[in-house]
Each structure stands twice: as C-alpha cells, then as structure tokens.
Amino acid sequence: MDVDKAIKERHCVRKFKIEKKPNYREIISAVESASKAPLAGNIYCIKYILVQDKAKISALAIAAQQDFIEQVDYVIVVCCDKKELVRSYYKRGEIYSKQGAGAAIENLFLKLTELGLSTCWVGAFSDETVKNFKNP
C-alpha cells in the first residue's frame, strides 16, 4: 500500500470485526514504524506498552469510559518521558514531547492501516487511573 492510500483509508473505528486475533509480529512491526517518527533533538522519549491481557484491557476501558475498547485484542499505550526534552529545551520541551508523540502515533496508525488493521485514538481517559495502573 502506498502512503496516500493509507492516509485515505485510515479512520477511527469503534466497532471492530474480530474475525481472528491480529498477528503479534504485525503489531510489533507497526511499533517499529512508530519509532521512526521525527523527535526534537533526536531525543528518544517515546515508550510503547503493548497490553494484551483482557483484564488489563477492561481496566483501561473503564479508565477511558469507552466500552468499545474491551472488544480489542491489543491496546498500545503511547507514553512520553519528557524529562530529557525539558532539560534540553525548557518549556518548549513540553510542546516537543506532545508533537513527537503525535507523530509517532500517526506513523503507528498508518502502518496498522497498511496491515489491514483498524485503530482508534483514545485521548480521553483518567490520567491518574492510568498513571497508577496496576494489575487488576
């Protein structure tokens, strides 16, 4: 698939057709594509947490107050440790961390679209619940 096609086909899905579990290797290849996103000062601050445990996915769905999340086999949590960016760029480091995370997520989504997988960006959730998330 070319980039233009992936861009045109990418959209948020909240009703998933789970015919079979996506291949784990495809998910990892998408995360590798995400890691190629441009980052300020080439300071790598993005972390990816691949969640596949159904109880943990259910807890994340509750934290986001979005039931559709419970339908999926994988959740990829994208985090940014902005300390190094803030140390290097002061207040602008905060902005750069968000820009880098957004670029990484878009790379991730485009690769998943190319692989024929559906995605949904979930940005509304209880920060404290997710930050303090432990095994349910």
N, C-alpha and C positions, 0 to 999 in steps of 0.2 A: 504494500500500500504506500502511496506517496504521501507526503506531508499534507498537501492540500486536501486530499481525501480524508485523512484522519481528522483534520481540523473541522471539515464539514460534517463528518459523522459523529464527532464527539458531542455528547449531551448528557445531562444528569438523568439518571434512572432511579426510580423509587419503587418500581415493581419489577423484580428480577425473575427471569425464567431460568430456574435452576434445573437444567437437564442433567448435568454432571458437574462434579467439582472441578473448578479450573485447575490446570496443571501448575503445581507449585513452582516448577522451573520457569514458567512463563511469568509468574508474579515476580520472581527474583530478577528476571531479565528486565522487567519494567522498572524495578527499583534501581537497577544498574543504569538504565536510561535516565532516570530522575537524577542520579548522582552526577550527570554530565551538565547540569544546569549551571549557568554563569553565577558566580558568587563574588561579592565585593572583596577586593584584595586577594582573591583566590583563597579565602579563609573558609575552610570546610566546616560548617557549623550545623548542617542538617543531619538529623538522625531519623531512621525509619524503624518503626516497631510493627512487625507483622503479627497480627493476632488471628489465630485460627481456632482457639478454644471457644466452644459455643457459649459456655457460661460467661466468659470474659466479654464476648461479643454482645451478649444480652445486657451485661452491666454497662457497656459503652452505649448501647441503645437507650438505656434508661437515663444515663448522664446527658445524652443529646435530646432526650424526649422525642425520639423519632423511631417508631416501631419498625419501619421498613429495614432498619439495619440488622435486625435479628434474622432476616432471610438469607443473609450472605454467608459465604464460606470463609472469607477473609476480610479483615479490616486492616488498612495500612494507616497507622498513626504517624503523621509527619510532625517532627518537633525541631526546634531550633535552639541551640545553646548559644546565645548571643554575647556571652561574656567577652570572647576574643574580639568580636566586631566592635563592641562598645569600648574596649580598651584601645583599639586601634583608631576608631572613628568617632568616639564620644557619642553625642546624641544621635548623630547620623547613623551610627551602628545599629540602633533600634530600627530605623527605617530599612537599612540594608538587609537586616535579618528577615523582615517580612517580605521584601522583594525577592530575596533568594529562595525563601520557602515557596512563594507563589510560582516562581519559575520552575522549581523542582516538581511541584505538584502538577503543573501543566505538562511537563515532559512525561511524568508518570502516567497521566491520563491519556496523552496521545499514544504512548506505547501500548497501553492496555486496550485502547480502541483499535489500534493496528492488529492486535492479537485477537480481536473479536469479543473482548470482554467489556462489560458495562461498568460504569462508575457513577458515583455521586459525591460531590464535595460537601462535606458536613463541617460547617464552621461555627454553628451554634451549639454549644454544649456548656455544661457546668465546668469551668476551668478547674475549680478546686476539687471536684469529684474526680476528674480525670487525672489531675496532677497527683493526687493522693491515692490513686487507684492501686489496689492490692488484689490478690486473688480473691474472687468472690466466695 
